[in-house]
């Protein structure tokens, strides 16, 4: 009997193992140690360049002489351009000024450690020498060169990693998903045929023809990607052992990295590698009339903020149809690079901040035997020469300015570390103070406090919220809808959000809530202390369309520290997006 039971156990184990081995995902049985080794270079890099480049750079945001709204690479869809007309842009695409070595040098001088370029976007145009279709740069343009091969050679020479973006689902020319609509009868084809005859063979090409690259595969949009379709693509990763891929394939595959787009998650992602991708202006692909460039201060502080939360920053450039990265992009990347040459140690190979919040900036860290190195990124330089580090309990061994190496004095009093700093900040945007600590890193969790404004109001923004989710409950995420941060993906009513704030002027306050939803009558409670007001959130028409509603009034009798929470009412909950809550003095 014992032998029979043992045989059954062994048989069950073999069946389970066979089931695992049958998975098309080559990383299905990967150990934590194997994953850590595979992700090592990516986690150390922290900063990369995204490149959106294709035929869409020819119209550059204009169709038949008129501007087309939206982002540049979506012009075929946004302008409802028929396939035959859109293909006429290809003979005009002749990027004779393209210089792969120059592009790689721009990235390297900016301090970027890897590049991800569009090998095929949603218009289906292959930016490489594809034998699958003539709708590619070597088959449909006068250029006749493979820019991905030239970039691979330049990256190899300069020690930069190269990755490829590939639109696996949407393909407006080759019969991919119609999730964005079909405006031309010529687009009516079988998606399964597209997967088998275009996506799979092209994926084999880009995974096989560029030496050690791509190091990263960046899928995009999972429209209609059921498991059967996704299986055919993920199985091909075995052609490039060690490749990293993101979470946008579909079919239930989570990939290696989360990909927040155009925003920085308030708390990063617990136990997940992540990468914020963001534009330098408003568009990914080149648009000739988009000159809304982000200032260098924003770019640098974004990079620092992302690194302080354990993520990577993938910052986009959109080259012209002639093959040049716009000068405004180059200038800004150059300025970022100047800062990185001085302060790169505070970004590369760092991990997330141990502090919940710091009043003057951000922190990154490196753990090592015997202690930790804390990099304090100071945005607001203290006017009194005293930089206070709240909540740090570890013994401080030394402190210095990263830029100059100047040693700084530290003092521990009443559990607060104070660093004496020069009157003048080393850098106007972000100055770095390096703290060396001894022993296990110990930091007291201190909730950030939101201050009451001069007019008596208190505003609680989405990206300053603490997101509360019990074990096993999917947490909402901070995203960007309608041009400002909001709390979205709020699927489970057991999750809630809260803020800590300080009242100096007590009184009666109107509770105003900015929300967006397409659901009918979703119920939420807004709670301060023992007071609660209920709001029935009405349908605003779209998850990007926010409306502000007065939920009621509350009275705060005493000055001091308080908490405000927003909690779903389980029996009447439908997903909403929450942008902000405001306490405004009642008139």
C-alpha positions in Angstrom: 0.0 0.0 0.0 2.8 2.4 0.9 4.5 1.7 -2.4 1.3 2.4 -4.3 0.8 5.7 -2.4 4.5 6.7 -3.1 4.0 5.9 -6.8 0.9 8.1 -6.9 2.8 10.9 -5.2 5.7 10.6 -7.7 3.2 10.4 -10.6 1.4 13.6 -9.4 4.7 15.5 -9.1 5.7 14.4 -12.6 2.3 15.5 -14.0 2.6 18.9 -12.2 6.2 19.3 -13.5 5.1 18.3 -17.0 2.2 20.9 -16.8 4.7 23.6 -15.8 7.1 22.6 -18.5 4.3 22.8 -21.0 3.9 26.5 -20.5 5.0 28.5 -23.5 6.5 31.1 -21.2 10.3 30.4 -20.9 10.3 32.1 -17.5 7.4 30.0 -16.1 9.7 28.1 -13.7 12.2 30.8 -13.0 13.6 31.1 -9.5 13.9 34.3 -7.6 17.7 34.1 -7.9 17.5 33.6 -11.7 15.1 36.5 -12.0 17.3 38.8 -9.9 20.3 38.0 -12.1 18.3 38.6 -15.3 16.9 41.9 -14.0 20.2 43.2 -12.5 21.4 45.5 -15.2 17.9 47.0 -15.7 17.5 47.7 -12.0 20.9 49.4 -11.9 20.3 51.5 -15.0 17.4 53.6 -13.6 17.3 55.9 -16.7 16.6 55.1 -20.4 15.6 56.7 -23.7 12.4 55.8 -25.5 12.3 56.6 -29.2 9.0 56.8 -31.2 10.0 57.0 -34.8 8.2 56.0 -38.0 6.3 57.1 -41.1 4.0 59.2 -38.9 6.9 61.7 -38.6 6.2 62.7 -42.3 2.7 64.2 -41.7 4.0 65.4 -38.3 0.5 66.0 -36.9 -1.1 67.4 -40.1 -3.4 65.8 -42.7 -4.5 67.6 -45.8 -3.1 70.7 -44.5 -5.0 70.7 -41.2 -3.8 69.8 -37.7 -5.0 66.4 -36.3 -5.6 66.2 -32.6 -4.0 63.7 -30.4 -0.5 62.2 -30.3 1.7 62.1 -33.5 2.1 58.3 -34.0 -1.8 57.9 -33.8 -2.5 60.2 -36.8 -3.7 57.4 -39.0 -6.3 56.5 -36.5 -7.1 60.0 -35.2 -7.4 61.4 -38.8 -9.2 58.2 -40.0 -6.7 58.1 -42.9 -7.4 55.2 -45.4 -4.6 52.6 -45.8 -3.9 53.6 -49.4 -3.5 57.3 -48.5 -1.4 56.6 -45.4 1.0 54.5 -47.4 1.8 57.5 -49.6 3.7 58.9 -46.7 6.3 56.1 -47.0 7.9 57.3 -50.2 8.4 60.7 -48.5 10.2 59.1 -45.5 13.9 59.4 -46.3 15.8 60.1 -43.0 19.1 60.9 -44.6 20.3 62.8 -41.5 19.9 59.7 -39.3 23.1 59.0 -37.4 22.9 56.1 -35.1 26.2 56.9 -33.3 25.0 60.5 -32.7 21.7 59.3 -31.2 23.5 56.9 -28.9 25.9 59.6 -27.9 23.0 61.9 -27.0 21.6 59.2 -24.7 24.9 58.3 -23.2 25.7 62.0 -22.5 22.3 62.3 -20.8 23.2 59.5 -18.4 20.8 57.0 -20.0 21.9 53.4 -19.8 19.5 51.9 -22.3 17.4 52.7 -25.4 14.0 51.3 -26.4 12.9 52.2 -30.0 9.7 51.4 -31.9 10.3 48.5 -34.3 6.6 48.6 -35.3 3.9 50.9 -34.0 0.2 50.6 -34.4 0.4 51.7 -38.1 2.1 48.4 -38.8 5.1 50.0 -40.4 8.3 48.0 -39.7 11.3 50.1 -38.9 13.6 47.3 -39.8 14.5 45.1 -42.8 11.5 42.7 -42.6 11.1 39.9 -45.1 7.5 39.4 -43.9 6.0 42.4 -45.7 7.0 45.3 -48.0 5.4 47.7 -45.5 8.8 48.4 -43.9 11.6 50.9 -44.1 13.6 48.9 -46.6 10.7 47.9 -48.8 8.5 51.1 -48.9 10.9 54.0 -48.6 13.8 55.4 -50.5 16.0 55.0 -47.4 16.6 51.3 -47.8 18.7 51.0 -44.6 17.9 49.2 -41.4 18.2 51.8 -38.6 17.7 49.1 -35.9 20.8 47.3 -37.1 22.8 50.6 -37.1 21.6 51.4 -33.6 22.5 47.9 -32.4 26.1 48.4 -33.7 26.3 51.9 -32.1 24.9 50.7 -28.7 27.3 47.7 -28.7 30.2 50.1 -29.2 29.1 52.5 -26.4 28.0 49.9 -23.9 24.3 50.9 -24.1 21.6 48.3 -23.9 19.0 48.3 -26.8 15.4 47.3 -26.6 12.6 47.1 -29.2 9.0 48.2 -28.9 6.6 46.1 -30.9 2.8 46.6 -31.3 1.7 43.0 -31.2 -2.1 43.6 -31.2 -3.0 46.8 -32.9 -1.9 47.0 -36.6 -4.0 49.3 -38.7 -2.4 48.2 -42.0 -1.9 44.4 -41.5 -5.2 43.3 -40.0 -4.6 43.5 -36.2 -7.1 44.2 -33.5 -9.9 46.7 -34.3 -10.2 47.9 -30.7 -9.5 51.5 -31.9 -12.0 51.1 -34.7 -11.8 50.3 -38.4 -12.4 53.3 -40.7 -11.4 51.7 -44.0 -12.9 48.5 -45.5 -9.4 47.4 -46.4 -8.8 46.9 -42.6 -11.3 44.1 -42.3 -9.2 41.0 -41.9 -8.7 38.1 -39.5 -6.7 39.0 -36.4 -5.6 35.3 -36.0 -4.2 35.4 -39.6 -2.4 38.7 -38.7 -0.8 37.0 -35.6 0.3 34.0 -37.6 1.5 35.7 -40.8 2.8 39.0 -39.5 3.3 39.3 -35.7 4.9 35.9 -35.1 7.3 35.9 -38.1 8.3 39.5 -37.5 8.9 38.7 -33.8 11.2 35.9 -34.9 13.1 38.5 -37.1 13.7 41.0 -34.4 14.7 38.4 -31.8 17.1 36.7 -34.2 18.8 39.3 -36.4 20.4 41.8 -34.0 23.1 39.9 -32.1 22.7 40.2 -28.3 19.8 42.7 -28.8 17.0 43.3 -28.0 17.7 43.3 -24.3 14.1 44.5 -23.7 10.9 43.7 -25.6 8.3 46.4 -25.0 4.8 45.1 -26.0 2.0 47.7 -26.3 -1.8 47.4 -25.9 -3.2 44.0 -25.2 -6.4 44.6 -27.3 -8.0 41.2 -28.2 -4.9 39.3 -27.1 -6.4 36.2 -25.7 -4.2 33.5 -24.2 -4.0 31.5 -27.4 -2.7 34.5 -29.4 -0.4 35.6 -26.6 1.0 32.0 -26.2 2.4 32.1 -29.8 4.3 35.3 -29.1 5.6 34.6 -25.6 7.0 31.3 -26.7 9.4 33.1 -29.0 11.2 34.7 -26.0 13.3 31.5 -25.9 15.1 32.8 -28.9 16.7 35.5 -26.7 17.5 34.1 -23.3 17.6 36.7 -20.6 15.4 39.2 -22.4 13.2 41.4 -20.3 9.6 42.1 -21.3 6.8 44.3 -20.0 3.3 43.7 -18.8 1.4 44.7 -22.0 1.3 41.5 -24.0 -2.1 40.3 -22.8 -3.4 36.8 -22.4 -2.9 36.9 -18.7 0.9 37.3 -18.8 2.2 39.8 -16.2 5.7 40.2 -17.8 8.6 41.6 -15.8 7.8 45.3 -15.5 4.8 47.5 -14.7 4.5 50.4 -17.2 2.8 53.5 -15.8 2.5 56.0 -18.6 2.9 59.8 -18.3 2.7 59.6 -14.5 4.6 58.6 -11.4 2.8 56.2 -9.0 2.6 57.8 -5.6 4.0 54.7 -3.9 5.7 52.8 -6.7 4.8 49.1 -7.0 5.3 46.7 -4.1 7.4 43.7 -5.1 7.2 44.6 -8.8 9.8 46.2 -11.1 8.4 49.2 -12.8 9.2 51.9 -15.3 7.5 55.2 -15.9 7.5 56.2 -19.6 7.0 59.9 -20.3 7.2 62.4 -23.1 9.5 65.5 -23.3 6.6 67.5 -24.7 3.0 66.3 -25.2 3.5 63.7 -28.0 5.5 60.5 -28.5 5.9 60.6 -32.3 7.0 63.9 -33.8 4.5 66.7 -34.3 5.8 69.9 -35.8 3.5 72.1 -33.8 4.1 70.6 -30.3 6.5 72.9 -28.5 5.2 72.3 -25.0 8.6 71.2 -23.6 9.0 70.1 -20.0 11.6 72.2 -18.2 14.9 70.6 -17.1 13.8 71.0 -13.4 10.7 68.8 -14.1 12.7 66.2 -15.9 15.4 66.0 -13.2 13.0 65.9 -10.3 10.9 63.3 -12.1 14.0 61.1 -12.5 14.8 61.5 -8.8 11.2 60.9 -7.7 11.0 57.7 -9.7 14.4 56.4 -8.4 13.3 57.2 -4.9 10.3 54.9 -5.4 12.4 52.1 -6.9 11.5 52.6 -10.6 13.1 53.5 -13.9 12.5 56.6 -16.0 12.1 55.9 -19.8 12.1 59.4 -21.3 10.9 59.7 -24.9 12.2 61.6 -27.9 10.4 61.8 -31.3 12.8 62.2 -34.2 11.8 64.0 -37.4 11.3 62.4 -40.8 14.8 63.5 -41.7 16.2 61.4 -38.8 17.1 64.1 -36.3 16.2 64.3 -32.6 14.6 67.8 -32.1 17.1 70.3 -30.8 14.8 71.2 -27.8 15.0 67.5 -26.7 18.8 67.4 -27.1 19.3 70.6 -25.1 17.2 69.3 -22.2 18.9 65.9 -22.2 22.3 67.6 -22.2 21.3 69.6 -19.1 20.1 66.4 -17.4 23.4 64.8 -18.3 25.4 67.5 -16.7 23.6 66.9 -13.4 24.0 63.1 -13.8 27.8 63.4 -14.3 28.0 65.0 -10.8 25.3 63.1 -9.1 24.8 59.8 -10.9 25.9 57.8 -7.9 22.7 58.9 -6.2 20.6 57.4 -9.1 22.4 54.3 -10.5 22.1 51.0 -8.6 20.0 52.7 -5.9 16.8 51.3 -4.3 13.7 53.0 -3.0 13.7 55.5 -0.1 13.1 54.1 3.4 11.1 57.3 4.3 7.4 57.7 3.6 7.9 61.4 3.1 10.5 64.1 3.4 9.6 67.8 3.6 12.5 69.0 1.4 12.9 66.4 -1.3 13.5 62.7 -1.9 15.9 59.9 -0.8 17.6 57.0 -2.6 19.7 54.3 -0.9 22.3 51.6 -1.2 22.6 48.9 1.4 25.9 47.3 2.1 27.6 45.2 4.7 27.7 47.1 7.9 25.3 49.8 7.0 23.7 51.9 4.3 24.4 54.9 2.1 21.5 57.4 2.0 21.4 60.0 -0.8 19.3 63.0 0.3 18.1 64.8 -2.8 17.3 68.3 -1.5 14.8 70.3 -3.7 14.2 73.0 -1.1 17.5 74.1 0.5 17.2 75.1 4.1 17.5 78.8 4.7 18.8 78.4 8.3 21.6 76.0 7.3 19.9 73.0 9.1 18.7 70.0 7.1 16.5 67.9 9.3 16.1 64.2 8.6 12.9 63.0 10.3 12.5 59.5 11.5 16.1 58.3 11.0 17.1 56.0 13.9 20.3 54.5 12.6 23.7 55.8 13.8 25.1 58.3 11.4 28.8 57.7 10.6 29.4 60.6 8.2 27.8 63.2 6.0 29.1 65.1 2.9 28.0 66.9 -0.2 28.1 64.6 -3.2 29.1 67.4 -5.6 32.2 68.6 -3.7 32.9 66.0 -1.1 32.7 68.7 1.6 32.2 67.0 5.0 29.2 68.1 7.0 28.5 68.0 10.7 25.5 66.0 12.1 23.7 66.2 15.4 21.2 63.8 17.0 18.8 65.4 19.4 15.4 64.1 20.6 15.5 61.4 17.9 16.0 63.9 15.0 19.1 64.0 12.9 20.2 67.5 11.9 22.8 68.2 9.2 24.6 71.5 9.1 24.8 72.6 5.4 26.3 75.6 3.6 24.2 78.7 3.0 24.3 78.2 -0.7 22.8 75.1 -2.4 25.3 73.2 -4.6 22.6 72.9 -7.3 19.6 75.1 -7.9 17.4 72.1 -8.9 18.5 69.2 -6.6 21.5 69.1 -4.3 22.6 65.7 -2.9 23.8 65.1 0.7 25.3 61.7 1.3 24.7 60.1 4.7 26.6 56.9 5.8 24.8 54.9 8.5 26.0 52.0 10.6 24.2 48.7 11.3 20.7 47.7 10.2 18.9 50.7 8.6 16.2 51.9 11.0 13.6 54.5 10.0 10.4 55.4 11.8 7.4 55.6 9.5 6.1 59.1 9.8 3.1 60.0 7.7 3.4 63.1 5.6 1.3 66.1 6.8 -0.7 68.3 4.4 -0.7 71.9 5.6 -3.7 74.2 5.7 -3.5 77.0 3.2 -3.6 80.7 4.0 -7.3 80.9 3.0 -8.1 78.1 5.5 -8.6 75.4 2.9 -6.9 72.0 2.8 -6.5 70.2 -0.6 -5.9 66.4 -0.7 -4.4 65.5 -4.1 -4.4 62.0 -5.5 -0.6 61.7 -5.7 -0.2 62.5 -2.0 -2.6 59.8 -0.7 -1.8 56.7 1.3 -3.4 53.8 -0.5 -4.7 51.2 2.0 -5.3 47.7 0.7 -5.6 44.6 3.0 -3.6 41.5 2.0 -5.0 39.9 -1.1 -6.8 43.0 -2.2 -5.7 44.7 -5.4 -4.6 48.2 -4.6 -5.8 51.2 -6.6 -3.0 53.1 -8.5 -2.2 56.7 -9.1 -2.6 57.4 -12.8 -3.1 60.4 -15.0 -6.5 61.0 -16.6 -7.5 64.4 -18.0 -4.1 66.0 -17.4 -3.7 65.6 -13.7 -3.0 62.7 -11.2 -6.0 60.7 -10.0 -6.5 57.4 -8.1 -7.8 54.8 -10.6 -8.0 51.1 -11.1 -10.1 51.2 -7.9 -11.8 47.8 -8.4 -12.2 46.5 -4.8 -14.4 48.3 -2.3 -12.2 47.0 0.5 -9.4 49.3 -0.6 -9.4 52.9 0.6 -7.2 56.1 0.6 -6.3 58.5 3.3 -4.3 61.6 4.0 -2.7 63.1 7.2 -3.1 66.8 7.6 -2.7 69.6 10.1 -5.3 72.1 11.0 -4.2 75.5 12.4 -7.5 77.3 11.9 -10.4 75.1 13.1 -13.9 75.6 11.8 -16.7 74.3 9.6 -15.7 73.0 6.1 -17.4 72.1 2.9 -16.2 68.8 1.6 -15.7 69.0 -2.2 -14.8 65.9 -4.1 -13.5 65.7 -7.7 -14.4 62.4 -9.4 -15.0 60.8 -12.8 -16.8 57.7 -13.7 -19.2 56.1 -16.2 -20.9 54.1 -13.4 -24.3 54.8 -12.0 -24.5 56.0 -8.4 -21.3 54.8 -6.7 -21.3 55.5 -3.0 -18.3 56.7 -1.0 -17.8 57.9 2.6 -15.5 60.8 3.4 -14.4 60.5 7.0 -12.6 62.9 9.3 -12.2 61.7 12.9 -15.7 60.6 14.1 -17.5 62.6 11.4 -18.6 61.2 8.1 -20.3 62.5 5.0 -21.6 60.3 2.2 -21.4 61.1 -1.5 -23.3 59.4 -4.3 -20.9 59.8 -7.3 -22.8 60.5 -10.4 -21.9 59.4 -14.0 -19.7 62.1 -15.5 -19.7 60.6 -19.0 -16.1 59.4 -19.1 -13.3 58.3 -16.8 -11.3 61.3 -18.0 -14.1 63.9 -17.3 -13.8 65.1 -13.7 -16.6 67.0 -11.9 -16.4 68.5 -8.4 -19.3 67.9 -6.1 -20.0 69.2 -2.6 -20.6 66.1 -0.4 -21.6 67.9 2.8 -19.9 69.8 5.7 -17.8 68.7 8.7 -16.7 70.6 11.7 -13.2 70.5 13.1 -13.1 72.0 16.6 -9.5 71.8 17.6 -6.2 72.6 15.9 -3.8 69.7 15.4 -3.1 66.6 13.2 -6.0 64.8 11.6 -6.7 62.1 9.0 -9.1 62.2 6.1 -10.2 58.9 4.5 -12.2 58.1 1.5 -13.8 54.6 1.7 -16.2 52.9 -0.7 -19.6 51.8 0.6 -19.5 48.1 -0.3 -23.2 47.7 -1.1 -23.2 50.6 -3.5 -19.8 50.6 -5.0 -18.9 51.0 -8.7 -15.3 51.9 -9.8 -14.5 55.6 -9.9 -11.5 57.8 -10.5 -10.7 60.2 -7.7 -8.7 63.3 -8.4 -8.9 65.3 -5.1 -10.8 66.1 -2.0 -10.9 69.7 -0.7 -12.0 71.1 2.7 -13.1 74.6 2.0 -14.1 77.0 4.9 -17.9 77.1 4.8 -19.4 80.5 4.2 
